[in-house]
């Protein structure tokens, strides 16, 4: 799961805020966990495909959670006006 946290953290740092970094790390971890169980179900947990999948899941999870967080912030700021 460490690759998921590290990759998510690095993707989150591209957002240039503490919120993006946090959401990226959490989303990266969630994406890596999800893909870990998928690859375990397929019986490929000890292959290079699993590592590539974990990294891809971490990137996707980080981007999705960061986008959801930014969407919620924009929506809340519009309602406050």
Helices and strands as residue ranges (DSSP letters): H 2-13, H 18-42, H 48-80
